[in-house]
């Protein structure tokens, strides 16, 4: 314990000696500096005046004027003019064409052939070929066209045909005769299925007529099966299905684009399998639509 104390005292003593030596050297250096300055005639550090904080501007010298940079001019963005959209055009109301308008294309084609016959005046083999072509293009049908030509040729052999004008009149009279005097009533044969087939161009009322007749037959106690044989127009089958549901008739329909004959066959099979009606001795009446 005493040895450690001695060491601490020695360290303190050594530090004190170093401090005294440093102070002595500092004073000696300052005194020596003053002596050298006095020998050289230089002012001492205490005699040197302090420097001013800012040098005064020289008299007569122009002072530089520092202009502030101009503030940037920010232009306002141009206003965007939004034009109002043009008014919507009024809806186009499509009028349903009349049957006469629908037949206009056929009538125009047939009229052009009639004009060609009358311009030719004489009736030759080329005239008969043109007549056949005109009737077929007018959707008269191949079989009906052949019948009309045979009858007109027979009347020609009897001397009734002399020129092209007479040919036109004979064709008209034969066509009217074929449409006149036929049996137009719908008949029902008891004990067997009865098939009523409805044909016609679009828009003449086939579906509506079928619905009315189906409702009438169902009211008389007969079972009605409707065959949607128009498989190329899905809307036609949907419309017939709507009417079948309303009148209480059964509907037979096939896939879109299927063979119409297969639909009619399935409808006949369905009508035959139903048996006689409970309120009538007749068999079901099957209306097929093609």
C-alpha positions in Angstrom: 0.0 0.0 0.0 2.8 2.4 0.8 4.6 1.5 -2.4 1.6 2.5 -4.5 1.3 5.8 -2.7 4.9 6.6 -3.4 4.4 5.9 -7.1 1.4 8.3 -7.2 3.3 11.0 -5.4 6.2 10.6 -7.8 3.9 10.9 -10.9 2.3 14.1 -9.4 5.7 15.5 -8.7 6.9 14.8 -12.2 3.8 16.4 -13.7 4.3 19.5 -11.6 7.9 19.8 -12.7 6.9 19.6 -16.4 4.3 22.3 -15.9 6.8 24.6 -14.3 9.3 24.0 -17.0 6.6 24.7 -19.7 5.7 28.0 -18.0 9.3 29.0 -17.8 10.0 28.3 -21.4 6.9 30.2 -22.5 7.9 33.3 -20.5 11.5 33.0 -21.9 10.2 32.8 -25.4 8.0 35.9 -25.0 10.8 37.9 -23.5 13.2 36.9 -26.2 10.6 37.9 -28.9 10.3 41.4 -27.4 14.0 41.8 -27.2 14.4 40.9 -30.9 11.6 43.3 -31.9 13.2 46.1 -29.9 16.6 45.4 -31.6 15.0 45.5 -35.1 12.7 48.5 -34.3 9.4 46.5 -34.9 6.3 47.2 -32.9 5.3 44.6 -30.4 2.1 42.5 -30.7 0.4 44.7 -28.1 1.2 47.9 -30.0 -0.4 46.7 -33.4 -3.9 48.1 -33.7 -6.7 45.7 -34.5 -8.0 45.5 -38.1 -11.5 47.0 -38.8 -14.3 44.6 -39.4 -15.1 46.1 -42.9 -13.0 48.4 -45.0 -14.6 51.7 -45.8 -15.3 52.2 -49.5 -12.9 54.4 -51.4 -14.1 57.9 -52.1 -15.0 58.5 -55.8 -15.0 54.8 -56.7 -18.3 53.7 -58.2 -20.1 51.1 -56.2 -21.2 48.0 -58.1 -25.0 47.6 -58.1 -26.1 44.0 -58.2 -29.5 43.8 -59.7 -31.8 41.0 -58.6 -32.7 38.6 -61.3 -36.2 39.2 -62.8 -38.9 37.0 -61.5 -40.0 34.4 -64.1 -43.4 35.1 -65.7 -45.6 32.0 -65.4 -48.2 32.1 -68.1 -51.5 30.6 -67.3 -52.4 27.5 -69.3 -54.9 28.1 -72.1 -58.5 27.1 -71.2 -59.6 23.9 -72.8 -62.8 24.4 -74.6 -64.9 21.2 -74.5 -67.3 21.1 -77.4 -70.7 19.7 -76.7 -71.3 16.4 -78.5 -73.6 16.7 -81.5 -77.2 15.7 -80.8 -78.1 12.1 -81.3 -79.9 11.5 -84.6 -83.5 10.5 -84.2 -84.2 6.8 -84.1 -84.9 5.3 -87.5 -88.3 3.7 -87.5 -88.4 0.8 -89.9 -91.8 0.3 -91.5 -92.8 -3.3 -92.1 -92.9 -3.8 -95.8 -96.1 -4.9 -97.4 -96.5 -8.2 -99.3 -96.7 -6.2 -102.5 -93.3 -4.6 -101.7 -91.8 -8.0 -100.8 -92.9 -9.3 -104.2 -91.5 -6.3 -106.0 -88.2 -8.0 -106.9 -89.9 -11.0 -108.4 -92.4 -8.8 -110.3 -89.6 -6.6 -111.7 -87.7 -9.7 -113.0 -90.8 -11.1 -114.6 -91.8 -7.8 -116.1 -88.4 -7.5 -117.8 -88.9 -10.8 -119.5 -92.4 -9.9 -120.6 -91.1 -6.7 -122.2 -88.4 -8.8 -124.0 -91.1 -11.1 -125.4 -93.3 -8.3 -126.7 -90.3 -6.6 -128.4 -89.5 -9.9 -130.2 -93.2 -10.1 -131.5 -92.7 -13.6 -133.0 -93.0 -16.7 -130.8 -90.1 -19.1 -131.4 -88.1 -21.7 -129.4 -86.0 -19.0 -127.8 -89.2 -17.4 -126.5 -90.3 -20.6 -124.8 -86.9 -20.9 -123.2 -87.1 -17.4 -121.9 -90.6 -18.1 -120.6 -89.5 -21.1 -118.7 -86.5 -19.3 -117.2 -88.7 -16.3 -116.1 -91.2 -18.5 -114.3 -88.5 -20.5 -112.5 -86.7 -17.3 -111.4 -90.1 -15.9 -110.2 -90.3 -18.8 -107.7 -93.3 -20.4 -109.6 -91.6 -23.8 -109.2 -90.3 -26.3 -111.7 -93.3 -28.5 -111.7 -95.8 -25.7 -111.9 -93.8 -24.0 -114.7 -93.8 -27.3 -116.7 -97.6 -27.5 -116.3 -98.1 -23.9 -117.4 -95.9 -24.5 -120.5 -97.7 -27.7 -121.5 -101.1 -26.0 -121.3 -100.0 -22.9 -123.2 -98.4 -25.1 -125.9 -101.7 -27.1 -126.2 -103.7 -23.9 -126.6 -101.1 -22.7 -129.2 -101.7 -25.9 -131.2 -105.4 -25.1 -131.2 -104.6 -21.7 -132.9 -105.1 -19.6 -129.8 -101.5 -18.2 -129.9 -100.6 -15.8 -132.7 -98.0 -13.4 -131.3 -96.1 -12.4 -128.2 -99.0 -10.3 -126.7 -101.2 -13.3 -127.0 -98.5 -15.4 -125.2 -98.6 -13.1 -122.2 -102.3 -13.2 -121.9 -102.4 -17.0 -122.2 -99.8 -17.4 -119.4 -101.8 -15.0 -117.2 -105.0 -16.9 -117.8 -103.4 -20.3 -117.1 -101.9 -19.1 -113.8 -105.3 -17.6 -112.7 -107.0 -20.9 -113.6 -104.6 -22.9 -111.5 -105.3 -20.7 -108.5 -109.0 -20.6 -109.0 -111.5 -23.2 -108.1 -109.3 -25.2 -105.8 -110.4 -26.7 -102.4 -109.2 -24.3 -99.8 -111.0 -25.6 -96.7 -109.1 -27.5 -94.0 -110.6 -30.9 -93.4 -110.3 -33.3 -90.5 -110.4 -37.0 -91.2 -111.6 -38.9 -88.1 -109.5 -41.8 -86.8 -106.1 -40.8 -88.1 -103.6 -37.9 -87.7 -104.3 -35.0 -89.9 -101.4 -32.9 -91.2 -101.8 -29.3 -92.1 -98.7 -27.7 -93.7 -98.3 -24.0 -93.8 -95.9 -22.4 -96.3 -95.3 -18.8 -97.4 -92.8 -16.0 -97.5 -91.7 -14.2 -94.4 -94.2 -11.8 -92.8 -97.4 -13.1 -94.3 -98.8 -14.4 -91.0 -98.1 -18.1 -91.0 -97.3 -18.3 -87.2 -100.3 -16.3 -86.2 -102.6 -18.3 -88.4 -101.2 -21.6 -86.9 -101.8 -20.2 -83.4 -105.4 -19.3 -84.2 -106.1 -22.7 -85.7 -104.4 -24.6 -82.9 -106.5 -22.7 -80.3 -109.7 -23.5 -82.3 -108.8 -27.2 -82.6 -107.9 -27.5 -78.9 -111.2 -25.8 -78.0 -113.0 -28.6 -80.0 -111.3 -31.2 -77.9 -108.5 -32.3 -80.3 -104.9 -32.7 -79.4 -102.6 -30.4 -81.4 -98.9 -31.0 -82.1 -97.0 -28.1 -83.7 -93.8 -28.9 -85.7 -91.3 -26.1 -86.0 -89.8 -27.3 -89.3 -88.3 -23.9 -90.1 -84.9 -24.8 -88.6 -82.9 -22.1 -90.4 -84.4 -19.3 -88.4 -84.2 -19.6 -84.6 -86.6 -16.7 -84.1 -89.3 -18.5 -86.0 -89.1 -21.6 -83.8 -89.1 -19.4 -80.7 -92.2 -17.5 -81.8 -94.0 -20.8 -82.5 -93.0 -22.1 -79.1 -94.5 -19.0 -77.5 -97.8 -19.5 -79.2 -97.8 -23.3 -78.4 -97.4 -22.5 -74.7 -100.3 -20.0 -74.8 -102.8 -22.2 -76.7 -101.8 -25.4 -74.8 -100.4 -27.3 -77.7 -97.3 -29.6 -77.8 -94.3 -28.3 -79.7 -91.7 -30.4 -81.5 -88.6 -28.6 -82.7 -85.1 -29.6 -83.8 -81.6 -28.1 -83.6 -80.9 -25.0 -85.6 -79.9 -26.0 -89.1 -81.3 -29.6 -88.8 -83.2 -31.3 -91.6 -86.8 -30.0 -91.6 -88.0 -33.4 -92.7 -86.7 -35.0 -89.5 -88.7 -32.5 -87.4 -91.9 -33.3 -89.3 -91.2 -37.0 -88.8 -90.7 -36.6 -85.0 -93.9 -34.5 -84.9 -95.8 -37.3 -86.7 -94.4 -39.9 -84.3 -95.4 -37.8 -81.3 -98.9 -37.2 -82.6 -99.4 -40.9 -83.4 -98.2 -42.0 -80.0 -100.7 -39.8 -78.1 -103.7 -41.8 -79.1 -107.3 -40.5 -79.5 -108.4 -37.4 -77.6 -110.4 -38.0 -74.3 -113.1 -35.5 -75.4 -113.3 -36.5 -79.1 -113.1 -39.7 -81.1 -110.8 -38.0 -83.7 -107.0 -38.5 -83.6 -104.7 -35.6 -82.8 -104.5 -32.8 -85.4 -100.8 -32.1 -86.2 -100.0 -28.8 -87.7 -96.5 -28.7 -89.3 -94.8 -25.5 -90.2 -92.1 -25.3 -92.8 
